[in-house]
């Protein structure tokens, strides 16, 4: 007996995308989640001119196991 449904949703394994700077998934009144790797977070912090600790404190939230 499998614990997975026979037809899992198309997004069950997550979504991969590149930011197009539209603000629809990460800003605004209906904020969503954007998953980022540790390396991506480091590069974002560098781009913003802040330290990684500051990046985590201000912008990163743990959601479930991610």
PDB file of N, H, CA, C and O in Angstrom:
ATOM      1  N   UNK A   1       0.839  -1.181   0.000  1.00  0.00           N
ATOM      2  CA  UNK A   1       0.000   0.000   0.000  1.00  0.00           C
ATOM      3  C   UNK A   1       0.885   1.246   0.000  1.00  0.00           C
ATOM      4  O   UNK A   1       1.761   1.386   0.853  1.00  0.00           O
ATOM      5  N   UNK A   2       0.665   2.120  -0.924  1.00  0.00           N
ATOM      6  H   UNK A   2      -0.047   2.006  -1.617  1.00  0.00           H
ATOM      7  CA  UNK A   2       1.443   3.349  -1.052  1.00  0.00           C
ATOM      8  C   UNK A   2       0.777   4.485  -0.286  1.00  0.00           C
ATOM      9  O   UNK A   2      -0.449   4.578  -0.237  1.00  0.00           O
ATOM     10  N   UNK A   3       1.593   5.343   0.310  1.00  0.00           N
ATOM     11  H   UNK A   3       2.590   5.268   0.270  1.00  0.00           H
ATOM     12  CA  UNK A   3       1.068   6.516   1.001  1.00  0.00           C
ATOM     13  C   UNK A   3       0.851   7.682   0.051  1.00  0.00           C
ATOM     14  O   UNK A   3       0.227   8.677   0.417  1.00  0.00           O
ATOM     15  N   UNK A   4       1.363   7.562  -1.166  1.00  0.00           N
ATOM     16  H   UNK A   4       1.870   6.753  -1.463  1.00  0.00           H
ATOM     17  CA  UNK A   4       1.216   8.620  -2.156  1.00  0.00           C
ATOM     18  C   UNK A   4      -0.044   8.410  -2.979  1.00  0.00           C
ATOM     19  O   UNK A   4      -0.396   7.269  -3.279  1.00  0.00           O
ATOM     20  N   UNK A   5      -0.726   9.475  -3.349  1.00  0.00           N
ATOM     21  H   UNK A   5      -0.441  10.402  -3.106  1.00  0.00           H
ATOM     22  CA  UNK A   5      -1.908   9.311  -4.206  1.00  0.00           C
ATOM     23  C   UNK A   5      -1.494   8.798  -5.582  1.00  0.00           C
ATOM     24  O   UNK A   5      -0.358   8.994  -6.013  1.00  0.00           O
ATOM     25  N   UNK A   6      -2.431   8.137  -6.266  1.00  0.00           N
ATOM     26  H   UNK A   6      -3.354   7.978  -5.915  1.00  0.00           H
ATOM     27  CA  UNK A   6      -2.141   7.612  -7.599  1.00  0.00           C
ATOM     28  C   UNK A   6      -1.766   8.716  -8.576  1.00  0.00           C
ATOM     29  O   UNK A   6      -0.898   8.525  -9.428  1.00  0.00           O
ATOM     30  N   UNK A   7      -2.402   9.846  -8.461  1.00  0.00           N
ATOM     31  H   UNK A   7      -3.108  10.001  -7.770  1.00  0.00           H
ATOM     32  CA  UNK A   7      -2.135  10.974  -9.353  1.00  0.00           C
ATOM     33  C   UNK A   7      -1.808  12.218  -8.528  1.00  0.00           C
ATOM     34  O   UNK A   7      -2.672  13.068  -8.314  1.00  0.00           O
ATOM     35  N   UNK A   8      -0.548  12.325  -8.060  1.00  0.00           N
ATOM     36  H   UNK A   8       0.154  11.634  -8.233  1.00  0.00           H
ATOM     37  CA  UNK A   8      -0.207  13.511  -7.270  1.00  0.00           C
ATOM     38  C   UNK A   8      -0.315  14.770  -8.126  1.00  0.00           C
ATOM     39  O   UNK A   8      -0.201  14.694  -9.349  1.00  0.00           O
ATOM     40  N   UNK A   9      -0.534  15.922  -7.502  1.00  0.00           N
ATOM     41  H   UNK A   9      -0.627  15.984  -6.508  1.00  0.00           H
ATOM     42  CA  UNK A   9      -0.641  17.160  -8.281  1.00  0.00           C
ATOM     43  C   UNK A   9       0.659  17.454  -9.020  1.00  0.00           C
ATOM     44  O   UNK A   9       1.727  17.003  -8.603  1.00  0.00           O
ATOM     45  N   UNK A  10       0.577  18.195 -10.095  1.00  0.00           N
ATOM     46  H   UNK A  10      -0.290  18.561 -10.433  1.00  0.00           H
ATOM     47  CA  UNK A  10       1.735  18.482 -10.940  1.00  0.00           C
ATOM     48  C   UNK A  10       2.837  19.205 -10.180  1.00  0.00           C
ATOM     49  O   UNK A  10       3.993  19.151 -10.598  1.00  0.00           O
ATOM     50  N   UNK A  11       2.528  19.867  -9.097  1.00  0.00           N
ATOM     51  H   UNK A  11       1.588  19.910  -8.757  1.00  0.00           H
ATOM     52  CA  UNK A  11       3.513  20.635  -8.339  1.00  0.00           C
ATOM     53  C   UNK A  11       4.022  19.891  -7.095  1.00  0.00           C
ATOM     54  O   UNK A  11       4.712  20.488  -6.270  1.00  0.00           O
ATOM     55  N   UNK A  12       3.696  18.607  -6.947  1.00  0.00           N
ATOM     56  H   UNK A  12       3.135  18.122  -7.617  1.00  0.00           H
ATOM     57  CA  UNK A  12       4.019  17.856  -5.735  1.00  0.00           C
ATOM     58  C   UNK A  12       5.514  17.845  -5.413  1.00  0.00           C
ATOM     59  O   UNK A  12       5.887  17.846  -4.240  1.00  0.00           O
ATOM     60  N   UNK A  13       6.358  17.836  -6.412  1.00  0.00           N
ATOM     61  H   UNK A  13       6.055  17.835  -7.365  1.00  0.00           H
ATOM     62  CA  UNK A  13       7.807  17.802  -6.181  1.00  0.00           C
ATOM     63  C   UNK A  13       8.398  19.200  -6.053  1.00  0.00           C
ATOM     64  O   UNK A  13       9.614  19.344  -5.930  1.00  0.00           O
ATOM     65  N   UNK A  14       7.563  20.225  -6.079  1.00  0.00           N
ATOM     66  H   UNK A  14       6.575  20.108  -6.178  1.00  0.00           H
ATOM     67  CA  UNK A  14       8.051  21.601  -5.992  1.00  0.00           C
ATOM     68  C   UNK A  14       8.123  22.225  -7.370  1.00  0.00           C
ATOM     69  O   UNK A  14       7.894  21.562  -8.382  1.00  0.00           O
ATOM     70  N   UNK A  15       8.440  23.491  -7.395  1.00  0.00           N
ATOM     71  H   UNK A  15       8.626  24.029  -6.573  1.00  0.00           H
ATOM     72  CA  UNK A  15       8.526  24.235  -8.650  1.00  0.00           C
ATOM     73  C   UNK A  15       9.904  24.870  -8.781  1.00  0.00           C
ATOM     74  O   UNK A  15      10.463  25.364  -7.802  1.00  0.00           O
ATOM     75  N   UNK A  16      10.434  24.856  -9.962  1.00  0.00           N
ATOM     76  H   UNK A  16       9.979  24.455 -10.758  1.00  0.00           H
ATOM     77  CA  UNK A  16      11.703  25.526 -10.244  1.00  0.00           C
ATOM     78  C   UNK A  16      11.416  26.658 -11.225  1.00  0.00           C
ATOM     79  O   UNK A  16      10.711  26.468 -12.216  1.00  0.00           O
ATOM     80  N   UNK A  17      11.962  27.824 -10.946  1.00  0.00           N
ATOM     81  H   UNK A  17      12.535  27.979 -10.141  1.00  0.00           H
ATOM     82  CA  UNK A  17      11.722  28.954 -11.830  1.00  0.00           C
ATOM     83  C   UNK A  17      12.831  29.974 -11.663  1.00  0.00           C
ATOM     84  O   UNK A  17      13.619  29.893 -10.721  1.00  0.00           O
ATOM     85  N   UNK A  18      12.893  30.907 -12.551  1.00  0.00           N
ATOM     86  H   UNK A  18      12.252  30.972 -13.317  1.00  0.00           H
ATOM     87  CA  UNK A  18      13.807  32.032 -12.432  1.00  0.00           C
ATOM     88  C   UNK A  18      12.986  33.280 -12.178  1.00  0.00           C
ATOM     89  O   UNK A  18      11.913  33.462 -12.754  1.00  0.00           O
ATOM     90  N   UNK A  19      13.498  34.135 -11.312  1.00  0.00           N
ATOM     91  H   UNK A  19      14.369  33.987 -10.844  1.00  0.00           H
ATOM     92  CA  UNK A  19      12.799  35.371 -10.983  1.00  0.00           C
ATOM     93  C   UNK A  19      12.751  36.290 -12.198  1.00  0.00           C
ATOM     94  O   UNK A  19      13.758  36.512 -12.871  1.00  0.00           O
ATOM     95  N   UNK A  20      11.566  36.815 -12.461  1.00  0.00           N
ATOM     96  H   UNK A  20      10.748  36.635 -11.915  1.00  0.00           H
ATOM     97  CA  UNK A  20      11.409  37.797 -13.544  1.00  0.00           C
ATOM     98  C   UNK A  20      11.077  39.176 -12.975  1.00  0.00           C
ATOM     99  O   UNK A  20      10.671  40.084 -13.702  1.00  0.00           O
ATOM    100  N   UNK A  21      11.260  39.313 -11.651  1.00  0.00           N
ATOM    101  H   UNK A  21      11.590  38.576 -11.061  1.00  0.00           H
ATOM    102  CA  UNK A  21      11.111  40.582 -10.942  1.00  0.00           C
ATOM    103  C   UNK A  21       9.718  41.195 -11.088  1.00  0.00           C
ATOM    104  O   UNK A  21       9.569  42.413 -11.186  1.00  0.00           O
ATOM    105  N   UNK A  22       8.709  40.336 -11.099  1.00  0.00           N
ATOM    106  H   UNK A  22       8.830  39.347 -11.018  1.00  0.00           H
ATOM    107  CA  UNK A  22       7.336  40.836 -11.216  1.00  0.00           C
ATOM    108  C   UNK A  22       6.731  41.167  -9.856  1.00  0.00           C
ATOM    109  O   UNK A  22       5.801  41.969  -9.778  1.00  0.00           O
ATOM    110  N   UNK A  23       7.242  40.563  -8.781  1.00  0.00           N
ATOM    111  H   UNK A  23       7.998  39.911  -8.844  1.00  0.00           H
ATOM    112  CA  UNK A  23       6.720  40.801  -7.447  1.00  0.00           C
ATOM    113  C   UNK A  23       5.454  40.047  -7.113  1.00  0.00           C
ATOM    114  O   UNK A  23       4.907  40.233  -6.026  1.00  0.00           O
ATOM    115  N   UNK A  24       4.974  39.217  -7.991  1.00  0.00           N
ATOM    116  H   UNK A  24       5.418  39.066  -8.874  1.00  0.00           H
ATOM    117  CA  UNK A  24       3.703  38.527  -7.750  1.00  0.00           C
ATOM    118  C   UNK A  24       3.808  37.374  -6.753  1.00  0.00           C
ATOM    119  O   UNK A  24       2.824  37.053  -6.088  1.00  0.00           O
ATOM    120  N   UNK A  25       4.965  36.753  -6.638  1.00  0.00           N
ATOM    121  H   UNK A  25       5.764  37.015  -7.178  1.00  0.00           H
ATOM    122  CA  UNK A  25       5.056  35.610  -5.730  1.00  0.00           C
ATOM    123  C   UNK A  25       5.755  35.936  -4.419  1.00  0.00           C
ATOM    124  O   UNK A  25       5.676  35.144  -3.480  1.00  0.00           O
ATOM    125  N   UNK A  26       6.421  37.049  -4.323  1.00  0.00           N
ATOM    126  H   UNK A  26       6.485  37.693  -5.085  1.00  0.00           H
ATOM    127  CA  UNK A  26       7.195  37.325  -3.111  1.00  0.00           C
ATOM    128  C   UNK A  26       6.834  38.640  -2.437  1.00  0.00           C
ATOM    129  O   UNK A  26       7.397  38.950  -1.387  1.00  0.00           O
ATOM    130  N   UNK A  27       5.936  39.409  -2.984  1.00  0.00           N
ATOM    131  H   UNK A  27       5.478  39.157  -3.837  1.00  0.00           H
ATOM    132  CA  UNK A  27       5.586  40.703  -2.392  1.00  0.00           C
ATOM    133  C   UNK A  27       4.109  40.981  -2.611  1.00  0.00           C
ATOM    134  O   UNK A  27       3.455  40.339  -3.432  1.00  0.00           O
ATOM    135  N   UNK A  28       3.606  41.929  -1.876  1.00  0.00           N
ATOM    136  H   UNK A  28       4.138  42.451  -1.209  1.00  0.00           H
ATOM    137  CA  UNK A  28       2.214  42.307  -2.050  1.00  0.00           C
ATOM    138  C   UNK A  28       1.320  41.705  -1.002  1.00  0.00           C
ATOM    139  O   UNK A  28       1.789  40.993  -0.114  1.00  0.00           O
ATOM    140  N   UNK A  29       0.028  41.982  -1.093  1.00  0.00           N
ATOM    141  H   UNK A  29      -0.354  42.560  -1.814  1.00  0.00           H
ATOM    142  CA  UNK A  29      -0.914  41.542  -0.064  1.00  0.00           C
ATOM    143  C   UNK A  29      -1.128  40.033  -0.028  1.00  0.00           C
ATOM    144  O   UNK A  29      -1.542  39.501   1.002  1.00  0.00           O
ATOM    145  N   UNK A  30      -0.861  39.345  -1.106  1.00  0.00           N
ATOM    146  H   UNK A  30      -0.525  39.778  -1.943  1.00  0.00           H
ATOM    147  CA  UNK A  30      -1.051  37.897  -1.156  1.00  0.00           C
ATOM    148  C   UNK A  30       0.292  37.207  -1.293  1.00  0.00           C
ATOM    149  O   UNK A  30       0.534  36.487  -2.262  1.00  0.00           O
ATOM    150  N   UNK A  31       1.176  37.431  -0.311  1.00  0.00           N
ATOM    151  H   UNK A  31       0.980  38.016   0.476  1.00  0.00           H
ATOM    152  CA  UNK A  31       2.527  36.886  -0.384  1.00  0.00           C
ATOM    153  C   UNK A  31       2.513  35.369  -0.405  1.00  0.00           C
ATOM    154  O   UNK A  31       1.716  34.729   0.281  1.00  0.00           O
ATOM    155  N   UNK A  32       3.399  34.808  -1.196  1.00  0.00           N
ATOM    156  H   UNK A  32       4.047  35.328  -1.754  1.00  0.00           H
ATOM    157  CA  UNK A  32       3.572  33.372  -1.265  1.00  0.00           C
ATOM    158  C   UNK A  32       4.948  33.013  -0.746  1.00  0.00           C
ATOM    159  O   UNK A  32       5.601  33.827  -0.093  1.00  0.00           O
ATOM    160  N   UNK A  33       5.386  31.819  -1.027  1.00  0.00           N
ATOM    161  H   UNK A  33       4.855  31.157  -1.557  1.00  0.00           H
ATOM    162  CA  UNK A  33       6.695  31.367  -0.599  1.00  0.00           C
ATOM    163  C   UNK A  33       7.578  31.189  -1.815  1.00  0.00           C
ATOM    164  O   UNK A  33       7.127  30.729  -2.864  1.00  0.00           O
ATOM    165  N   UNK A  34       8.824  31.552  -1.667  1.00  0.00           N
ATOM    166  H   UNK A  34       9.190  31.926  -0.815  1.00  0.00           H
ATOM    167  CA  UNK A  34       9.831  31.305  -2.692  1.00  0.00           C
ATOM    168  C   UNK A  34      10.924  30.499  -2.016  1.00  0.00           C
ATOM    169  O   UNK A  34      11.580  30.988  -1.097  1.00  0.00           O
ATOM    170  N   UNK A  35      11.125  29.267  -2.463  1.00  0.00           N
ATOM    171  H   UNK A  35      10.592  28.870  -3.211  1.00  0.00           H
ATOM    172  CA  UNK A  35      12.141  28.409  -1.867  1.00  0.00           C
ATOM    173  C   UNK A  35      13.488  28.784  -2.448  1.00  0.00           C
ATOM    174  O   UNK A  35      13.614  28.986  -3.656  1.00  0.00           O
ATOM    175  N   UNK A  36      14.495  28.878  -1.596  1.00  0.00           N
ATOM    176  H   UNK A  36      14.393  28.714  -0.614  1.00  0.00           H
ATOM    177  CA  UNK A  36      15.841  29.246  -2.035  1.00  0.00           C
ATOM    178  C   UNK A  36      16.852  28.334  -1.354  1.00  0.00           C
ATOM    179  O   UNK A  36      16.660  27.916  -0.212  1.00  0.00           O
ATOM    180  N   UNK A  37      17.926  28.033  -2.069  1.00  0.00           N
ATOM    181  H   UNK A  37      18.081  28.372  -2.997  1.00  0.00           H
ATOM    182  CA  UNK A  37      18.998  27.232  -1.489  1.00  0.00           C
ATOM    183  C   UNK A  37      19.887  28.129  -0.635  1.00  0.00           C
ATOM    184  O   UNK A  37      19.794  29.355  -0.705  1.00  0.00           O
ATOM    185  N   UNK A  38      20.744  27.518   0.167  1.00  0.00           N
ATOM    186  H   UNK A  38      20.820  26.522   0.225  1.00  0.00           H
ATOM    187  CA  UNK A  38      21.686  28.275   0.993  1.00  0.00           C
ATOM    188  C   UNK A  38      22.575  29.140   0.104  1.00  0.00           C
ATOM    189  O   UNK A  38      22.861  30.288   0.442  1.00  0.00           O
ATOM    190  N   UNK A  39      23.011  28.594  -1.028  1.00  0.00           N
ATOM    191  H   UNK A  39      22.778  27.661  -1.302  1.00  0.00           H
ATOM    192  CA  UNK A  39      23.841  29.356  -1.960  1.00  0.00           C
ATOM    193  C   UNK A  39      23.104  30.540  -2.563  1.00  0.00           C
ATOM    194  O   UNK A  39      23.673  31.621  -2.712  1.00  0.00           O
ATOM    195  N   UNK A  40      21.844  30.338  -2.907  1.00  0.00           N
ATOM    196  H   UNK A  40      21.382  29.460  -2.786  1.00  0.00           H
ATOM    197  CA  UNK A  40      21.041  31.440  -3.457  1.00  0.00           C
ATOM    198  C   UNK A  40      20.838  32.536  -2.418  1.00  0.00           C
ATOM    199  O   UNK A  40      20.883  33.722  -2.746  1.00  0.00           O
ATOM    200  N   UNK A  41      20.615  32.144  -1.174  1.00  0.00           N
ATOM    201  H   UNK A  41      20.578  31.181  -0.907  1.00  0.00           H
ATOM    202  CA  UNK A  41      20.436  33.129  -0.109  1.00  0.00           C
ATOM    203  C   UNK A  41      21.712  33.939   0.075  1.00  0.00           C
ATOM    204  O   UNK A  41      21.651  35.154   0.265  1.00  0.00           O
ATOM    205  N   UNK A  42      22.860  33.286   0.021  1.00  0.00           N
ATOM    206  H   UNK A  42      22.910  32.299  -0.134  1.00  0.00           H
ATOM    207  CA  UNK A  42      24.141  33.994   0.143  1.00  0.00           C
ATOM    208  C   UNK A  42      24.315  34.995  -0.992  1.00  0.00           C
ATOM    209  O   UNK A  42      24.756  36.121  -0.764  1.00  0.00           O
ATOM    210  N   UNK A  43      23.971  34.593  -2.209  1.00  0.00           N
ATOM    211  H   UNK A  43      23.612  33.678  -2.394  1.00  0.00           H
ATOM    212  CA  UNK A  43      24.119  35.500  -3.360  1.00  0.00           C
ATOM    213  C   UNK A  43      23.139  36.671  -3.280  1.00  0.00           C
ATOM    214  O   UNK A  43      23.478  37.791  -3.661  1.00  0.00           O
ATOM    215  N   UNK A  44      21.938  36.418  -2.793  1.00  0.00           N
ATOM    216  H   UNK A  44      21.662  35.508  -2.483  1.00  0.00           H
ATOM    217  CA  UNK A  44      20.962  37.499  -2.630  1.00  0.00           C
ATOM    218  C   UNK A  44      21.469  38.496  -1.593  1.00  0.00           C
ATOM    219  O   UNK A  44      21.385  39.706  -1.802  1.00  0.00           O
ATOM    220  N   UNK A  45      21.997  37.990  -0.470  1.00  0.00           N
ATOM    221  H   UNK A  45      22.064  37.006  -0.300  1.00  0.00           H
ATOM    222  CA  UNK A  45      22.535  38.868   0.576  1.00  0.00           C
ATOM    223  C   UNK A  45      23.664  39.728   0.015  1.00  0.00           C
ATOM    224  O   UNK A  45      23.731  40.929   0.278  1.00  0.00           O
ATOM    225  N   UNK A  46      24.545  39.109  -0.756  1.00  0.00           N
ATOM    226  H   UNK A  46      24.491  38.134  -0.970  1.00  0.00           H
ATOM    227  CA  UNK A  46      25.652  39.861  -1.366  1.00  0.00           C
ATOM    228  C   UNK A  46      25.110  40.940  -2.301  1.00  0.00           C
ATOM    229  O   UNK A  46      25.582  42.076  -2.277  1.00  0.00           O
ATOM    230  N   UNK A  47      24.130  40.593  -3.115  1.00  0.00           N
ATOM    231  H   UNK A  47      23.746  39.670  -3.135  1.00  0.00           H
ATOM    232  CA  UNK A  47      23.527  41.556  -4.038  1.00  0.00           C
ATOM    233  C   UNK A  47      22.905  42.728  -3.278  1.00  0.00           C
ATOM    234  O   UNK A  47      23.006  43.876  -3.710  1.00  0.00           O
ATOM    235  N   UNK A  48      22.264  42.435  -2.150  1.00  0.00           N
ATOM    236  H   UNK A  48      22.181  41.502  -1.800  1.00  0.00           H
ATOM    237  CA  UNK A  48      21.621  43.477  -1.347  1.00  0.00           C
ATOM    238  C   UNK A  48      22.613  44.271  -0.500  1.00  0.00           C
ATOM    239  O   UNK A  48      22.266  45.305   0.071  1.00  0.00           O
ATOM    240  N   UNK A  49      23.850  43.778  -0.424  1.00  0.00           N
ATOM    241  H   UNK A  49      24.131  42.938  -0.888  1.00  0.00           H
ATOM    242  CA  UNK A  49      24.869  44.474   0.365  1.00  0.00           C
ATOM    243  C   UNK A  49      24.688  44.298   1.860  1.00  0.00           C
ATOM    244  O   UNK A  49      25.032  45.184   2.643  1.00  0.00           O
ATOM    245  N   UNK A  50      24.141  43.141   2.262  1.00  0.00           N
ATOM    246  H   UNK A  50      23.862  42.422   1.626  1.00  0.00           H
ATOM    247  CA  UNK A  50      23.966  42.853   3.684  1.00  0.00           C
ATOM    248  C   UNK A  50      24.620  41.513   3.992  1.00  0.00           C
ATOM    249  O   UNK A  50      24.865  40.716   3.087  1.00  0.00           O
ATOM    250  N   UNK A  51      24.902  41.264   5.268  1.00  0.00           N
ATOM    251  H   UNK A  51      24.703  41.911   6.003  1.00  0.00           H
ATOM    252  CA  UNK A  51      25.472  39.992   5.676  1.00  0.00           C
ATOM    253  C   UNK A  51      24.434  38.885   5.632  1.00  0.00           C
ATOM    254  O   UNK A  51      23.229  39.139   5.635  1.00  0.00           O
ATOM    255  N   UNK A  52      24.923  37.655   5.591  1.00  0.00           N
ATOM    256  H   UNK A  52      25.902  37.449   5.588  1.00  0.00           H
ATOM    257  CA  UNK A  52      23.996  36.522   5.551  1.00  0.00           C
ATOM    258  C   UNK A  52      23.142  36.447   6.811  1.00  0.00           C
ATOM    259  O   UNK A  52      21.959  36.115   6.733  1.00  0.00           O
ATOM    260  N   UNK A  53      23.728  36.752   7.986  1.00  0.00           N
ATOM    261  H   UNK A  53      24.689  37.021   8.050  1.00  0.00           H
ATOM    262  CA  UNK A  53      22.934  36.735   9.224  1.00  0.00           C
ATOM    263  C   UNK A  53      21.783  37.731   9.139  1.00  0.00           C
ATOM    264  O   UNK A  53      20.660  37.433   9.545  1.00  0.00           O
ATOM    265  N   UNK A  54      22.072  38.909   8.610  1.00  0.00           N
ATOM    266  H   UNK A  54      22.985  39.151   8.280  1.00  0.00           H
ATOM    267  CA  UNK A  54      21.032  39.927   8.454  1.00  0.00           C
ATOM    268  C   UNK A  54      19.975  39.455   7.458  1.00  0.00           C
ATOM    269  O   UNK A  54      18.781  39.673   7.664  1.00  0.00           O
ATOM    270  N   UNK A  55      20.412  38.816   6.388  1.00  0.00           N
ATOM    271  H   UNK A  55      21.382  38.639   6.220  1.00  0.00           H
ATOM    272  CA  UNK A  55      19.488  38.283   5.381  1.00  0.00           C
ATOM    273  C   UNK A  55      18.520  37.289   6.029  1.00  0.00           C
ATOM    274  O   UNK A  55      17.307  37.373   5.839  1.00  0.00           O
ATOM    275  N   UNK A  56      19.074  36.349   6.797  1.00  0.00           N
ATOM    276  H   UNK A  56      20.060  36.281   6.952  1.00  0.00           H
ATOM    277  CA  UNK A  56      18.224  35.359   7.457  1.00  0.00           C
ATOM    278  C   UNK A  56      17.282  36.024   8.455  1.00  0.00           C
ATOM    279  O   UNK A  56      16.101  35.681   8.515  1.00  0.00           O
ATOM    280  N   UNK A  57      17.794  36.968   9.235  1.00  0.00           N
ATOM    281  H   UNK A  57      18.753  37.246   9.185  1.00  0.00           H
ATOM    282  CA  UNK A  57      16.983  37.631  10.258  1.00  0.00           C
ATOM    283  C   UNK A  57      15.817  38.397   9.648  1.00  0.00           C
ATOM    284  O   UNK A  57      14.700  38.358  10.163  1.00  0.00           O
ATOM    285  N   UNK A  58      16.085  39.093   8.547  1.00  0.00           N
ATOM    286  H   UNK A  58      16.993  39.124   8.129  1.00  0.00           H
ATOM    287  CA  UNK A  58      15.065  39.967   7.962  1.00  0.00           C
ATOM    288  C   UNK A  58      14.125  39.279   6.979  1.00  0.00           C
ATOM    289  O   UNK A  58      12.942  39.614   6.918  1.00  0.00           O
ATOM    290  N   UNK A  59      14.638  38.318   6.206  1.00  0.00           N
ATOM    291  H   UNK A  59      15.599  38.045   6.255  1.00  0.00           H
ATOM    292  CA  UNK A  59      13.868  37.843   5.056  1.00  0.00           C
ATOM    293  C   UNK A  59      13.560  36.351   4.998  1.00  0.00           C
ATOM    294  O   UNK A  59      12.681  35.949   4.237  1.00  0.00           O
ATOM    295  N   UNK A  60      14.241  35.526   5.764  1.00  0.00           N
ATOM    296  H   UNK A  60      14.955  35.853   6.382  1.00  0.00           H
ATOM    297  CA  UNK A  60      14.100  34.073   5.611  1.00  0.00           C
ATOM    298  C   UNK A  60      13.233  33.507   6.732  1.00  0.00           C
ATOM    299  O   UNK A  60      13.416  33.832   7.905  1.00  0.00           O
ATOM    300  N   UNK A  61      12.295  32.663   6.351  1.00  0.00           N
ATOM    301  H   UNK A  61      12.147  32.398   5.398  1.00  0.00           H
ATOM    302  CA  UNK A  61      11.418  31.986   7.306  1.00  0.00           C
ATOM    303  C   UNK A  61      11.451  30.489   7.021  1.00  0.00           C
ATOM    304  O   UNK A  61      11.401  30.067   5.865  1.00  0.00           O
ATOM    305  N   UNK A  62      11.534  29.698   8.074  1.00  0.00           N
ATOM    306  H   UNK A  62      11.575  30.041   9.012  1.00  0.00           H
ATOM    307  CA  UNK A  62      11.475  28.255   7.910  1.00  0.00           C
ATOM    308  C   UNK A  62      10.004  27.859   7.831  1.00  0.00           C
ATOM    309  O   UNK A  62       9.191  28.257   8.665  1.00  0.00           O
ATOM    310  N   UNK A  63       9.685  27.077   6.822  1.00  0.00           N
ATOM    311  H   UNK A  63      10.345  26.753   6.144  1.00  0.00           H
ATOM    312  CA  UNK A  63       8.315  26.618   6.616  1.00  0.00           C
ATOM    313  C   UNK A  63       8.356  25.098   6.531  1.00  0.00           C
ATOM    314  O   UNK A  63       8.938  24.540   5.601  1.00  0.00           O
ATOM    315  N   UNK A  64       7.747  24.439   7.486  1.00  0.00           N
ATOM    316  H   UNK A  64       7.275  24.892   8.242  1.00  0.00           H
ATOM    317  CA  UNK A  64       7.783  22.980   7.504  1.00  0.00           C
ATOM    318  C   UNK A  64       9.215  22.487   7.603  1.00  0.00           C
ATOM    319  O   UNK A  64       9.972  22.938   8.463  1.00  0.00           O
ATOM    320  N   UNK A  65       9.586  21.578   6.741  1.00  0.00           N
ATOM    321  H   UNK A  65       8.972  21.212   6.042  1.00  0.00           H
ATOM    322  CA  UNK A  65      10.953  21.040   6.730  1.00  0.00           C
ATOM    323  C   UNK A  65      11.893  21.845   5.852  1.00  0.00           C
ATOM    324  O   UNK A  65      13.080  21.532   5.769  1.00  0.00           O
ATOM    325  N   UNK A  66      11.388  22.863   5.203  1.00  0.00           N
ATOM    326  H   UNK A  66      10.423  23.117   5.270  1.00  0.00           H
ATOM    327  CA  UNK A  66      12.219  23.645   4.286  1.00  0.00           C
ATOM    328  C   UNK A  66      12.780  24.851   4.966  1.00  0.00           C
ATOM    329  O   UNK A  66      13.505  25.629   4.346  1.00  0.00           O
TER     330      UNK A  66
END
